Amino acid sequence: MTYRPEIDGLRAIAVLPVIFFHAGFEIFRGGFIGVDIFFVISGYLITLLLVNDMQDNSFSILTFYERRARRLLPALFLVMLACIPFAWLWMLPDALENFGQSLVANSFFANNVLLYLTSGYWDLHSEFKPLLHTWSLAVEEQFYLFFPLFLVCVWSLGTRKILWIVILLSVISLLLSEWGWRNDPDANFYLAPTRAWELLIGSITAIFVINHGIKKNDFLSIIGFLAILLSIFLFNEDTPFPSLYTLIPVIGTSLIIVFSGKGSILAKFLSLKLFVGMGLISYSAYLWHQPFFAFSKIFSTTEVSILIKLLIILCVIIISFFSWKYVEKPFRNRNKTSRSFIGFVVFFGISFFSIFGYFLHSSNGVPTRIFTETEFQRSNHEFKSYQASFFIDDYKIEQPTEVSLAIIGDSYAADISHIFMLHRPDVKHILLKLDNKQSSSAESLCKDGLIEELKSRGIKSIIISYDDGYNISCISSIIKKIEFNNMQILFIGTKNFGNNLNWLARKSKNKRAQLCQRPSQKFLDIENDDLTNIPQKNYLSFMSLNGDISCIPITNSKGELISSDRYHLTYAGTEFFGSLFFKDRNLINMLSD
């Protein structure tokens, strides 16, 4: 397979926007499409390799998997290993528990599945996950696992028929992604079935090149390059992804691969030493950048400055060079690293990370690193059991007798329920917890007759609490409907305990008492929007309960955490805010009627 320096240059174009995107530079708000460029390149190169080996009758599935292991795992294992001491020293128990889960998931090439089950890519807490970005490696590894077996099964049909089968599979996967972003966005983003078409476009590109060769066409190759640039600077988190929009950078990448033949303007540009050098270390750069950014945010009590971000990027490039030179290259060289040794590294790595990761998971993030046993029982375990016993899913209301209050929303509503249970057990209520797949918005109250259903069951008051505020069209409609039915409604403002709480892990208990910090600006903006959209008599500002919205308490007088994740209350937090909660005038009026 002939070396093409412009492909390495294209890798640089893929990795740099991802790095700047994760650094938080707004101009690169579509930088996440660099992953899609990598998918196309990977599909292209892997298909070239497989088809060439099969045509030469030299294909071996064991040799193929060995090559992939040499290429991907040593550098990945090094990054995972390097993350462990910083995670141990700097993370709170909940964060460390999740980190342990990611170690296990990465050991079995399934971090994309874990992230789908536990969070979304755009969730704020995702930026504190050192191994967040390895979801894309899992997608590629799953592709590498099955695509060679697929080719072996259909090879006798010939490349022409194989091409049409791959095209059909690509179309099915693309249509599935179009359905997915509308119905299950997290699954659509993370899972292989809706991402496979991007890798398969690379396969189609490879088969075209095998049959027709690489072309030189400045117009089409530059069009492809412009398509990538437009995606980087125009796409954002609101762009459905993957979807038909993703065709823009994906087809653009394919055009560059096919039409930037030797001597073309774009091939000369991408073959510049600066781009080729960055492309050679692009895999290591991709691996290292997210841990650097995540741990810088975990360590800091405030937003990381632009200067620090630029210094981090410089450090990432430097360490990536050494990672490429002293880890990637030696392990890929069979003359320097035997098959038996790479097998030992893979076996030891998978065993160590899965066992250690399971330990972090099963021990709930080893809280005794930070808390005394008594303190942790109060701020974590007791709260979890307290919470889990009270969820009522969907609208299947198993209503106890003599209940006049319904608390509706997501996990924030569960916090309100806990406050009632601890401080006002005399006020019987039901909790309707709506998950994201059902509804994450109070607009559901406008559409499905839930208010009428609750009234028929004797409910007189409704409290609504969501994590992202109430900037929706039907607030006035909800209030009118409630008042028409002679009921009362109270919207609880969102809550947030700052940019990061993990820095508390570095403080001794006697220095953790009565600390506070400023909420994230996003949540202050949400609060302002709520105050604009909701009548004052129907709103309770959670972040104003303590009287100073500029500095929200994060520990109580005993040094116990009020929140372990910046959003939800611990048991200690339920105790702390409960006494303030029931002093709110609007809530007093609701409960007294």
C-alpha positions as CSV (number, residue, x, y, z in Angstrom):
1,M,0.0,0.0,0.0
2,T,1.6,3.2,-1.2
3,Y,2.2,5.9,1.4
4,R,0.3,9.1,0.9
5,P,1.6,12.0,3.0
6,E,-1.5,14.0,2.3
7,I,-3.5,11.4,4.3
8,D,-1.4,12.2,7.3
9,G,-2.0,15.9,6.6
10,L,-5.7,15.1,6.5
11,R,-5.3,13.5,9.9
12,A,-3.9,16.8,11.2
13,I,-7.0,18.6,9.8
14,A,-9.1,16.1,11.8
15,V,-7.4,16.2,15.1
16,L,-6.7,19.9,15.6
17,P,-10.4,21.0,15.5
18,V,-11.2,18.3,18.0
19,I,-8.5,19.5,20.4
20,F,-9.7,23.2,20.0
21,F,-13.3,22.1,20.4
22,H,-12.6,20.3,23.7
23,A,-10.5,23.3,24.8
24,G,-13.7,25.3,24.6
25,F,-12.8,27.7,21.8
26,E,-16.1,28.9,20.5
27,I,-15.0,29.4,16.9
28,F,-14.3,25.6,16.7
29,R,-17.9,24.8,17.9
30,G,-18.1,22.2,15.1
31,G,-14.7,20.8,15.8
32,F,-16.2,17.5,16.9
33,I,-16.6,16.6,13.2
34,G,-12.9,15.7,13.2
35,V,-14.0,12.3,14.6
36,D,-16.0,11.8,11.5
37,I,-13.0,12.5,9.3
38,F,-11.1,9.9,11.3
39,F,-13.9,7.4,10.7
40,V,-13.7,7.9,6.9
41,I,-9.9,7.6,6.9
42,S,-10.0,4.5,9.0
43,G,-12.6,2.8,6.9
44,Y,-10.6,3.7,3.8
45,L,-7.2,2.5,5.0
46,I,-8.6,-0.7,6.7
47,T,-10.5,-1.7,3.5
48,L,-7.4,-1.1,1.4
49,L,-5.4,-3.3,3.6
50,L,-7.9,-6.1,3.8
51,V,-8.7,-6.1,0.1
52,N,-5.0,-6.1,-0.9
53,D,-4.3,-9.0,1.5
54,M,-7.3,-11.0,0.2
55,Q,-6.3,-10.4,-3.4
56,D,-2.8,-11.6,-2.6
57,N,-4.2,-14.6,-0.6
58,S,-2.1,-13.4,2.4
59,F,-5.0,-12.4,4.6
60,S,-4.9,-13.7,8.2
61,I,-7.5,-12.7,10.7
62,L,-5.0,-13.2,13.6
63,T,-2.5,-11.0,11.8
64,F,-5.1,-8.3,11.2
65,Y,-6.1,-8.2,14.9
66,E,-2.5,-8.2,15.9
67,R,-1.9,-5.2,13.7
68,R,-4.9,-3.4,15.2
69,A,-3.7,-4.2,18.7
70,R,-0.2,-2.9,17.9
71,R,-1.7,0.3,16.5
72,L,-4.2,1.1,19.1
73,L,-3.7,-0.5,22.5
74,P,-0.2,0.4,23.8
75,A,-0.7,4.1,23.5
76,L,-4.3,3.8,24.9
77,F,-3.1,1.8,27.9
78,L,-0.4,4.3,28.6
79,V,-2.9,7.1,28.7
80,M,-5.3,5.1,30.9
81,L,-2.4,4.3,33.3
82,A,-1.3,7.9,33.4
83,C,-4.9,9.0,34.4
84,I,-5.1,6.7,37.4
85,P,-3.0,8.7,39.9
86,F,-4.6,12.0,39.1
87,A,-8.1,10.5,39.3
88,W,-7.3,8.9,42.6
89,L,-5.9,12.2,44.1
90,W,-8.2,14.7,42.6
91,M,-11.7,13.1,42.1
92,L,-14.6,12.9,44.4
93,P,-16.1,9.4,44.9
94,D,-18.9,9.7,42.4
95,A,-16.5,10.9,39.7
96,L,-13.9,8.2,40.5
97,E,-16.5,5.5,40.5
98,N,-17.5,6.6,36.9
99,F,-13.8,6.7,36.0
100,G,-13.5,3.1,37.1
101,Q,-16.4,2.1,35.0
102,S,-14.7,3.8,32.0
103,L,-11.5,1.8,32.7
104,V,-13.5,-1.5,32.5
105,A,-15.4,-0.3,29.4
106,N,-12.3,0.6,27.6
107,S,-10.7,-2.7,28.4
108,F,-13.5,-4.4,26.5
109,F,-13.8,-1.8,23.7
110,A,-17.2,-0.6,24.9
111,N,-16.8,2.9,26.3
112,N,-19.4,4.1,23.8
113,V,-22.0,1.8,25.3
114,L,-21.1,3.0,28.8
115,L,-21.4,6.6,27.9
116,Y,-24.8,6.0,26.2
117,L,-26.0,4.3,29.3
118,T,-24.7,6.9,31.8
119,S,-24.6,10.3,30.0
120,G,-24.8,12.4,26.9
121,Y,-21.8,13.9,25.1
122,W,-23.1,17.4,25.6
123,D,-23.8,17.0,29.4
124,L,-21.8,19.5,31.4
125,H,-20.3,16.8,33.6
126,S,-18.9,15.1,30.5
127,E,-16.2,17.7,30.3
128,F,-14.8,16.2,33.6
129,K,-14.4,12.7,32.2
130,P,-10.8,12.0,31.2
131,L,-11.7,9.1,28.9
132,L,-14.8,10.7,27.4
133,H,-13.3,10.7,23.9
134,T,-12.5,7.0,23.7
135,W,-16.1,6.3,22.7
136,S,-14.9,6.8,19.1
137,L,-12.1,4.2,19.5
138,A,-14.8,1.8,20.7
139,V,-16.8,2.4,17.5
140,E,-13.7,1.8,15.4
141,E,-12.7,-1.3,17.4
142,Q,-16.2,-2.7,17.0
143,F,-15.9,-2.1,13.2
144,Y,-12.5,-3.7,13.1
145,L,-14.0,-6.8,14.9
146,F,-16.8,-7.4,12.4
147,F,-15.8,-5.9,9.1
148,P,-13.0,-8.4,8.2
149,L,-15.3,-11.3,9.0
150,F,-17.9,-9.7,6.8
151,L,-15.4,-9.5,3.9
152,V,-14.3,-13.1,4.4
153,C,-18.0,-14.2,4.1
154,V,-18.7,-12.2,0.9
155,W,-15.3,-12.3,-0.8
156,S,-16.3,-15.0,-3.3
157,L,-18.9,-12.6,-4.7
158,G,-16.3,-10.3,-6.2
159,T,-15.5,-6.6,-5.4
160,R,-18.4,-5.3,-7.7
161,K,-21.1,-7.1,-5.7
162,I,-19.3,-6.4,-2.4
163,L,-19.4,-2.7,-3.3
164,W,-23.2,-2.7,-3.7
165,I,-23.6,-4.6,-0.5
166,V,-21.5,-2.0,1.4
167,I,-23.5,0.8,-0.3
168,L,-26.7,-0.9,0.9
169,L,-25.4,-1.2,4.5
170,S,-24.3,2.4,4.4
171,V,-27.7,3.6,3.4
172,I,-29.4,1.5,6.1
173,S,-27.0,2.8,8.7
174,L,-27.5,6.4,7.5
175,L,-31.3,6.0,7.6
176,L,-31.0,4.5,11.1
177,S,-29.1,7.6,12.2
178,E,-31.8,9.9,10.7
179,W,-34.3,8.0,12.8
180,G,-31.9,7.9,15.8
181,W,-31.3,11.6,16.3
182,R,-35.1,12.2,16.4
183,N,-35.9,9.4,18.8
184,D,-32.8,8.5,20.8
185,P,-30.0,11.1,20.3
186,D,-27.5,9.6,22.8
187,A,-27.7,6.2,21.2
188,N,-27.5,7.8,17.8
189,F,-24.3,9.7,18.8
190,Y,-22.5,6.9,20.5
191,L,-23.4,3.5,19.1
192,A,-21.9,1.7,16.1
193,P,-25.0,1.0,14.1
194,T,-25.6,4.7,13.5
195,R,-22.0,5.5,13.0
196,A,-21.1,2.5,10.7
197,W,-22.0,4.3,7.5
198,E,-19.2,6.8,8.0
199,L,-16.6,4.1,8.2
200,L,-18.4,2.3,5.3
201,I,-18.1,5.5,3.2
202,G,-14.4,5.1,3.7
203,S,-14.7,1.5,2.5
204,I,-16.6,2.6,-0.6
205,T,-13.9,5.2,-1.2
206,A,-11.2,2.4,-0.9
207,I,-13.0,0.1,-3.4
208,F,-13.3,3.0,-5.9
209,V,-9.6,3.8,-5.5
210,I,-8.7,0.1,-6.0
211,N,-10.8,-0.1,-9.2
212,H,-10.1,3.3,-10.7
213,G,-7.0,4.7,-9.0
214,I,-6.4,8.1,-7.3
215,K,-7.4,11.0,-9.4
216,K,-6.0,14.5,-9.6
217,N,-8.9,17.1,-9.6
218,D,-8.2,20.4,-7.9
219,F,-11.8,21.5,-8.1
220,L,-13.4,18.4,-6.4
221,S,-10.6,18.1,-3.8
222,I,-10.9,21.7,-2.8
223,I,-14.7,21.4,-2.6
224,G,-14.1,18.5,-0.2
225,F,-11.8,20.6,1.9
226,L,-14.2,23.5,2.0
227,A,-17.0,21.2,3.1
228,I,-14.9,20.2,6.1
229,L,-14.0,23.8,7.0
230,L,-17.7,24.8,6.7
231,S,-18.7,22.0,9.0
232,I,-16.0,22.9,11.6
233,F,-17.1,26.6,11.8
234,L,-20.9,26.3,11.2
235,F,-21.9,23.1,13.0
236,N,-22.6,23.2,16.8
237,E,-24.2,21.1,19.5
238,D,-27.7,21.8,18.1
239,T,-26.8,20.2,14.8
240,P,-28.3,16.7,14.6
241,F,-25.4,14.3,14.6
242,P,-24.9,12.0,13.0
243,S,-27.5,12.7,10.4
244,L,-27.7,13.9,6.8
245,Y,-25.8,16.9,7.9
246,T,-22.8,14.6,8.6
247,L,-22.7,13.8,4.9
248,I,-21.0,17.2,4.4
249,P,-17.7,16.5,6.2
250,V,-17.9,12.7,5.3
251,I,-18.3,13.2,1.6
252,G,-15.8,16.1,1.8
253,T,-13.2,13.7,3.3
254,S,-14.0,11.1,0.6
255,L,-13.5,13.7,-2.2
256,I,-10.1,14.7,-0.7
257,I,-8.9,11.0,-0.5
258,V,-10.0,10.3,-4.1
259,F,-9.1,13.5,-5.9
260,S,-6.1,14.9,-4.2
261,G,-3.7,13.0,-6.4
262,K,0.0,13.6,-6.7
263,G,0.7,17.2,-7.9
264,S,-2.7,18.5,-6.9
265,I,-2.9,21.8,-5.0
266,L,-4.5,20.2,-2.0
267,A,-2.1,17.3,-1.9
268,K,0.8,19.7,-1.9
269,F,-0.8,21.7,0.9
270,L,-1.6,18.7,3.1
271,S,1.9,17.3,2.4
272,L,3.6,20.2,4.1
273,K,5.9,19.0,6.9
274,L,3.8,20.8,9.5
275,F,0.6,19.0,8.6
276,V,2.3,15.6,8.0
277,G,4.2,15.8,11.4
278,M,0.9,16.6,13.2
279,G,-0.8,13.8,11.3
280,L,1.9,11.3,12.4
281,I,1.3,12.1,16.1
282,S,-2.5,12.6,15.6
283,Y,-3.5,9.4,17.3
284,S,-1.4,10.1,20.4
285,A,-2.7,13.8,20.4
286,Y,-6.2,12.5,20.3
287,L,-5.6,10.2,23.2
288,W,-3.8,12.8,25.4
289,H,-5.8,16.0,24.8
290,Q,-9.0,15.1,26.7
291,P,-7.3,13.8,29.9
292,F,-5.2,17.1,30.0
293,F,-8.3,19.2,29.6
294,A,-10.5,17.2,32.0
295,F,-7.9,17.1,34.8
296,S,-7.2,20.8,34.4
297,K,-10.9,21.5,34.9
298,I,-11.1,19.0,37.8
299,F,-8.1,20.7,39.5
300,S,-9.3,24.3,39.1
301,T,-11.9,26.0,41.2
302,T,-12.8,28.4,38.3
303,E,-13.0,28.4,34.6
304,V,-9.6,27.5,32.9
305,S,-8.2,30.6,31.3
306,I,-7.4,30.9,27.5
307,L,-3.7,31.1,28.3
308,I,-3.7,27.9,30.3
309,K,-5.7,26.2,27.5
310,L,-3.1,27.2,24.9
311,L,-0.3,25.9,27.2
312,I,-2.1,22.6,27.6
313,I,-2.4,22.3,23.8
314,L,1.4,22.9,23.6
315,C,2.0,20.2,26.3
316,V,-0.3,17.8,24.4
317,I,1.7,18.2,21.2
318,I,5.0,17.7,23.0
319,I,3.9,14.6,25.0
320,S,2.2,13.2,21.8
321,F,5.5,13.4,19.9
322,F,7.2,11.3,22.6
323,S,4.3,8.9,22.8
324,W,4.4,8.4,19.1
325,K,8.2,8.0,19.0
326,Y,8.7,5.8,22.0
327,V,5.4,3.9,22.3
328,E,3.5,3.8,19.0
329,K,6.4,3.3,16.7
330,P,8.2,0.5,18.7
331,F,5.1,-1.5,19.3
332,R,4.1,-1.3,15.6
333,N,7.6,-2.6,14.6
334,R,7.6,-6.4,14.6
335,N,11.3,-6.4,14.6
336,K,11.4,-4.6,17.9
337,T,8.2,-6.0,19.6
338,S,7.4,-9.7,19.2
339,R,3.9,-11.1,18.8
340,S,4.2,-12.8,22.2
341,F,5.2,-9.6,23.9
342,I,2.3,-7.6,22.4
343,G,0.0,-10.4,23.5
344,F,1.3,-10.2,27.0
345,V,0.8,-6.4,27.0
346,V,-2.8,-6.7,25.8
347,F,-3.6,-9.5,28.3
348,F,-2.0,-7.7,31.2
349,G,-3.5,-4.4,30.3
350,I,-7.1,-5.7,29.9
351,S,-6.7,-7.7,33.1
352,F,-5.3,-4.8,35.2
353,F,-7.7,-2.1,34.0
354,S,-10.8,-4.2,34.2
355,I,-9.9,-5.4,37.8
356,F,-8.9,-2.0,39.1
357,G,-11.8,-0.3,37.3
358,Y,-14.2,-2.8,38.9
359,F,-12.7,-2.1,42.3
360,L,-13.3,1.6,41.9
361,H,-16.9,0.9,40.8
362,S,-17.7,-1.6,43.5
363,S,-16.2,0.6,46.2
364,N,-18.3,3.6,45.1
365,G,-15.1,5.6,44.3
366,V,-13.2,4.7,47.5
367,P,-14.8,7.5,49.6
368,T,-12.5,6.7,52.5
369,R,-9.7,8.5,50.6
370,I,-11.5,11.7,51.5
371,F,-14.3,11.1,54.0
372,T,-14.5,9.4,57.4
373,E,-16.8,6.3,57.3
374,T,-19.5,8.2,59.2
375,E,-19.4,11.2,57.1
376,F,-19.6,9.2,53.9
377,Q,-22.5,7.2,55.1
378,R,-24.4,10.5,55.7
379,S,-23.4,12.1,52.4
380,N,-23.7,9.3,50.0
381,H,-24.9,5.7,50.8
382,E,-27.8,6.8,53.0
383,F,-29.0,9.3,50.4
384,K,-28.8,6.7,47.6
385,S,-31.0,4.2,49.3
386,Y,-33.3,7.1,50.4
387,Q,-33.6,8.2,46.8
388,A,-34.0,4.8,45.1
389,S,-37.0,3.7,47.2
390,F,-39.2,6.6,46.0
391,F,-39.1,6.7,42.2
392,I,-42.4,6.3,40.2
393,D,-41.6,5.9,36.5
394,D,-43.8,7.1,33.6
395,Y,-47.3,8.0,34.5
396,K,-48.3,4.8,36.2
397,I,-49.3,6.5,39.4
398,E,-49.6,4.2,42.4
399,Q,-51.1,6.9,44.5
400,P,-51.3,6.5,48.3
401,T,-54.4,7.7,50.0
402,E,-54.9,11.3,51.1
403,V,-52.3,12.8,48.8
404,S,-52.9,16.4,47.5
405,L,-49.4,17.2,46.1
406,A,-47.6,16.0,43.0
407,I,-44.0,16.7,42.3
408,I,-43.1,16.4,38.6
409,G,-39.8,16.5,36.7
410,D,-36.5,14.8,36.4
411,S,-33.8,14.0,39.0
412,Y,-34.1,17.6,40.2
413,A,-37.7,16.8,41.2
414,A,-36.5,13.8,43.1
415,D,-34.3,16.2,45.2
416,I,-37.5,18.2,46.0
417,S,-39.2,15.0,47.0
418,H,-36.4,14.1,49.4
419,I,-36.6,17.5,51.0
420,F,-40.3,16.9,51.7
421,M,-39.7,13.4,53.0
422,L,-37.0,14.5,55.4
423,H,-38.5,17.8,56.6
424,R,-42.2,17.6,56.0
425,P,-43.2,14.0,56.2
426,D,-46.7,15.2,57.1
427,V,-47.1,16.5,53.6
428,K,-47.9,13.4,51.6
429,H,-47.0,13.5,47.9
430,I,-46.4,11.5,44.8
431,L,-43.3,11.9,42.6
432,L,-43.7,11.7,38.8
433,K,-40.2,11.3,37.4
434,L,-40.1,11.8,33.6
435,D,-37.0,10.5,31.9
436,N,-35.4,12.1,28.9
437,K,-36.9,9.6,26.5
438,Q,-40.4,10.4,27.7
439,S,-40.2,14.1,28.3
440,S,-37.6,16.5,29.6
441,S,-39.9,19.5,29.4
442,A,-42.9,20.9,31.3
443,E,-44.5,21.1,27.9
444,S,-45.8,17.5,28.5
445,L,-48.3,19.0,30.9
446,C,-49.8,20.9,28.0
447,K,-50.3,17.9,25.8
448,D,-51.2,14.7,27.5
449,G,-54.0,15.5,30.0
450,L,-51.8,14.8,33.0
451,I,-53.3,17.8,34.9
452,E,-56.8,16.5,34.5
453,E,-55.7,13.0,35.5
454,L,-54.1,14.4,38.7
455,K,-57.1,16.4,39.6
456,S,-59.3,13.4,39.2
457,R,-57.1,11.7,41.9
458,G,-57.5,14.5,44.3
459,I,-54.3,16.4,43.6
460,K,-54.6,20.1,44.5
461,S,-51.0,21.3,44.1
462,I,-48.2,20.6,41.6
463,I,-44.5,21.4,42.0
464,I,-42.4,21.2,38.8
465,S,-38.6,20.9,38.8
466,Y,-36.3,20.4,35.8
467,D,-32.6,20.8,35.3
468,D,-32.6,23.2,32.4
469,G,-35.3,25.7,33.3
470,Y,-38.6,26.6,31.8
471,N,-37.9,28.6,28.6
472,I,-40.8,27.1,26.8
473,S,-43.9,28.3,25.0
474,C,-46.6,27.0,27.2
475,I,-45.9,28.3,30.7
476,S,-48.9,30.7,30.6
477,S,-51.0,27.9,29.2
478,I,-50.0,25.6,32.1
479,I,-50.8,28.2,34.7
480,K,-54.2,29.0,33.2
481,K,-55.1,25.3,33.0
482,I,-54.0,24.8,36.6
483,E,-56.0,27.8,37.8
484,F,-59.0,26.8,35.8
485,N,-59.0,23.5,37.6
486,N,-58.7,25.2,41.0
487,M,-55.3,23.8,41.5
488,Q,-51.9,25.5,42.4
489,I,-48.6,25.3,40.7
490,L,-45.0,26.2,41.7
491,F,-42.0,26.1,39.4
492,I,-38.7,25.4,41.3
493,G,-35.7,27.2,39.9
494,T,-32.8,25.1,38.8
495,K,-29.8,24.6,41.1
496,N,-26.1,24.5,40.5
497,F,-23.1,24.4,42.9
498,G,-20.4,25.9,40.7
499,N,-18.0,24.9,37.9
500,N,-16.4,22.0,39.7
501,L,-16.4,20.4,43.1
502,N,-13.6,17.8,42.7
503,W,-11.1,20.3,44.2
504,L,-12.7,19.5,47.6
505,A,-11.0,16.1,47.4
506,R,-7.7,17.8,48.0
507,K,-8.9,19.6,51.1
508,S,-8.7,18.1,54.6
509,K,-11.9,17.9,56.5
510,N,-11.1,20.7,58.9
511,K,-10.8,23.0,55.9
512,R,-14.0,21.9,54.2
513,A,-16.5,23.5,56.5
514,Q,-19.0,26.1,55.3
515,L,-17.5,26.7,51.8
516,C,-19.4,28.3,48.9
517,Q,-18.7,29.1,45.3
518,R,-20.4,30.9,42.4
519,P,-22.8,28.9,40.2
520,S,-22.0,28.3,36.6
521,Q,-23.0,31.2,34.3
522,K,-25.2,28.9,32.3
523,F,-27.4,28.3,35.3
524,L,-27.4,32.0,36.3
525,D,-28.7,32.7,32.8
526,I,-31.3,30.0,33.2
527,E,-32.4,31.6,36.4
528,N,-32.8,34.9,34.7
529,D,-34.8,33.4,31.9
530,D,-37.1,31.7,34.4
531,L,-37.7,35.0,36.3
532,T,-38.7,36.5,32.9
533,N,-41.0,33.7,31.8
534,I,-42.8,32.8,35.1
535,P,-45.0,35.0,37.3
536,Q,-43.4,35.7,40.6
537,K,-46.2,34.0,42.6
538,N,-45.5,30.7,40.8
539,Y,-41.8,30.6,41.2
540,L,-39.3,29.5,43.9
541,S,-35.7,30.4,43.3
542,F,-33.6,27.6,44.7
543,M,-30.3,29.4,44.3
544,S,-31.7,32.4,46.3
545,L,-32.8,30.3,49.3
546,N,-29.5,31.1,51.2
547,G,-29.8,34.8,50.4
548,D,-26.7,35.2,48.3
549,I,-26.9,33.9,44.7
550,S,-23.3,34.8,44.0
551,C,-21.9,32.2,46.5
552,I,-23.9,29.0,46.9
553,P,-23.0,26.8,49.9
554,I,-21.2,23.6,48.9
555,T,-20.4,22.2,52.3
556,N,-22.2,22.5,55.7
557,S,-20.7,23.4,59.1
558,K,-19.4,19.8,59.5
559,G,-17.6,19.9,56.2
560,E,-20.0,17.5,54.5
561,L,-20.7,17.8,50.8
562,I,-24.0,19.4,50.0
563,S,-23.7,18.1,46.4
564,S,-21.4,15.5,45.0
565,D,-21.9,16.3,41.3
566,R,-22.7,20.1,41.2
567,Y,-26.4,19.4,40.5
568,H,-28.0,17.0,43.0
569,L,-28.2,17.0,46.7
570,T,-26.5,14.7,49.1
571,Y,-28.3,13.7,52.2
572,A,-26.4,16.5,54.0
573,G,-27.6,18.8,51.3
574,T,-31.1,17.7,51.8
575,E,-30.8,18.5,55.5
576,F,-29.2,21.9,54.8
577,F,-31.6,23.3,52.2
578,G,-34.7,21.8,53.8
579,S,-34.8,24.3,56.6
580,L,-34.5,27.1,54.1
581,F,-36.9,25.6,51.5
582,F,-39.9,25.8,53.7
583,K,-39.4,29.5,54.5
584,D,-40.2,30.5,51.0
585,R,-43.4,32.6,50.9
586,N,-44.9,31.0,47.8
587,L,-44.4,27.5,49.1
588,I,-45.9,28.5,52.5
589,N,-48.9,29.9,50.7
590,M,-49.3,26.7,48.7
591,L,-49.1,24.4,51.7
592,S,-51.4,26.5,53.8
593,D,-54.3,26.4,51.4
